[in-house]
Amino acid sequence: MYLSNRYSYIVIGDVHGCIDELKLLLITNGFKIDKNGLITNLSNKSIILLGDFIDKANEEKLTETIEFIYRNYHYLNDRYNQRLYLIRGNHEEMVYRYITNRIELNSKTLENKRKYYNTSYLLEKNSSLKDKFLELYNNSYIWLKYSYGIEFSVSMTHAPCMEKYLTQDTKVAHANMVKSASRSENRGVSLDRLLSYLIDEAKDNNHYHIFGHLSQPNIRRYKKCKNYLLKLAV
């Protein structure tokens, strides 16, 4: 999906149910939130959420987060303009599979559900919230790209990926843009070693790749170049 250059964009990494921090971040960047929880004062700005807005928080905060995003998705978007974009993260993907019975349940997948995907339990007992989540899931993008001539562009995905997969619409490319190699399954391996392609493929130009997925204390630029940046989680 290619973005319009009529707007400027604020890109926000993994929210994971941190609804209070998300609202504070928006307000800090000049937006207002009215008494109905609607985002106002956009001016020429649009908002991009990089995925993983669910899981890891308690059910109250997860409910608030889904309701807030759902309400504003409908408020800020219509058939003519889109001002709130959602990129699909691996947590949205996995919760979708659990609540739609698209994953084989066994001891390992049930343990993973308990440890990592607690939103599944919430949605399984709240059909209204489940419907809202599914609508957001079905309206999310795997990638977004902003281009301003041949000199400058920004590609956005949830996870880092090799350049050959970036903005490609194949099943394999989509899987790589949604989830990269897991640090939890590669304990003791440094991030730069685990994802060495970020360094190997970095170029000194004005074509950026912004992604979330991997929590870091601050934004990283690989090789001091401009090809890849790591967007902070909220």
N, C-alpha and C positions, 0 to 999 in steps of 0.2 A: 504494500500500500504506500503510495507516494503522497506526501503531505503538501498542502498548499503553502506557498511562500508569502501569503497575505498576512500570516500571523507569526509571532514569535512563540517559542515553546518552552515550558518548564517541564523538565524530565525528573521524575521521582522514582527512586528505587523501591525495593521490597518493603512493603508496609507491614505485613504479617500482623494485622489486627491492631497496630499502634495508631488507633484512630485519633487520639488526642494529639499525638505528635504530628500526624498528617495535617490536622487542622491548623496547628501552630505553624507548621512549615508554609502552608498556603497563605496564612495571614502575614507571616514575615515577608513573603514575596509580593505583598500588595493586594492580595485578594481579600474579600470580605465574606463572611458566612452569616446569613441572616437567621432570624429566630426559627425558621422552618428547616434550617440545615442546608440551605441552598447556597452555592458558591456564586458570588456576584463580584462586580468591579473587575471584570476580565480585561477590559480595554481591548488591546490587540493580542492578548495572550491566550494560548491554549495549553491544556494540561495533558501530559502523557504519563501513565502509570506503567512501569516496566514489568509488572507481573508479581506474583506471590503476595497478593494483598490479604490472603487468608492464612490460617494455621498459626500455631505457636502461642496465640493469646488465649485468654479464657473466653467462654461462650458469650458473655455479655459484650465484650469488646469486639469479638468476631461478628456478632449480630449487628452492632452499631456500624462497623466498617462496611459490611455488605449493604446495609440499608442506606448509608451515606453515599456510597458509590452508585448504587442503583438509582437513587432519587436524582442525583446530579447527572447521571448518564442521560436520563430522560429530559432533564431540565436544560442541559447545555447542548444537546444534539437534536437536530431535526433533519428533515429531508434535504435542506439546502446547506446547512452548516454543521460542522462537527467541531466541538471545542474541548471534548474530553475523550481521550483515546486510551484503550486498554490493550496491553500486550500480554499474551498468555505466558504464565510461568509454569514451572514443573509442578508446583503445589496445586494450582488450578487443574492441571492436567490429571494428576493422580486422584484428587478428590472427585473430579468428574468420573473417572473410571470406577471408583469405589461406589458412588451413589447411583450409578447406572448399570451396575453389575457387569462391567467390562473388564474385570480382573478376577483371576482365579483365587479363591480364598483358601489359604492354607496357613500353617503356623507362621511362616515367614511374612506373608503379606498381611496377616492379621496383626502381627507384632509391629510391622512398619506403620500400619494404620494407627495403632495406638500411640506410637512414639512420635510420628511425624505429621499425621494428617487428621488431627482432631476435629477439624471442621466437618469431616464426614459424619461423625456422630451427631453433631448439631443439625445438619441438614436432613439426616434420616428421620429425625423426630419433629422437624418443622417444615411442613410441605410448602408453605408460602415462601419462606426464605430460600428453600431449595429451588423453587421456580425462578426466583430472582437471580440466584447464583447461575443457574443454567442459562438464563437469558444473557447475562454478562459474559459467561464463558463463550456462548455461541456468537457473540458480537466482538470478541477479542481478536487481535491480529497476532500473527507469528512474528512479523517484522514490519517496521515502518522506516521510510527513508525521506529525508529532506534534502533537496538538491537546489543549489543556487549557481547555475551555470556549471561549467566544467571544472572550476577552480575550487569549489567548496561543496561538501556533502556530509550528511550525518546519517548513518544507519543505526537503527536501534533494535535490539533483541533483548530477551530476558537473560539469556546465558551467553557467555563468550563462545565463539565457534571459529573454525578455520575459515579462511577467506573464500574457499571454494563453495562453502555452504551459505554464505551470507546473502540474504535476500533471494535465495533460490526456492522455488515452489515445488519441491519434491518431498516425499515422505521422509527420506533420510535427512535432507537438509532441515526440515521442520523439527525433527527430533533433536538435532544438534543445536538448533537455535533456542530450543526450550530448555535443554539440560545439558551441562557439560560433565566431564568426569567428576566423580564425587570425592570430596576430601574425606568424608566419613569412611569411605571404603579404601582410602589411600593415606591412612594416618602416618605421619612422620615424613611425608613427601611434601616438599615446599611447593607453594603455588606456582612459582616460575618454572619449576621442573615439571609439575603435573600438567601445566598448560603452556608448554614451551613454544607452541606455535604463536602465541601472542607476541613473544619477543622475536622469533624468527621471521614473522611476516610483517612486523611493524615497518612503516614507511614514513619518511619525513615529508609529509604533505598535508594538505588541508582536507583530507577525507577521514572522518572520524567514525569509530564504532563505539557506541555507548551501550553498556549492558549492566545488569544487576547481578543477582544470583549469589555472588560470592561476597560475603561481608568483609569489609576492610575499614580500618580506622580513618582513612582518608582516600581521596581520589588518586588513582595510580595512572601514570602515563608510561607506557612501555618503551624502553630504550630512549626515553626523553623525546620520543617522536609523537606524531599527532594522529596515528592511525587508530589506537585503541585507548579508551578511558574506562575506568571502572567506576560506575556511579554508586555513591553511597546508599546503603539502605537507610530508611528513615530512622 
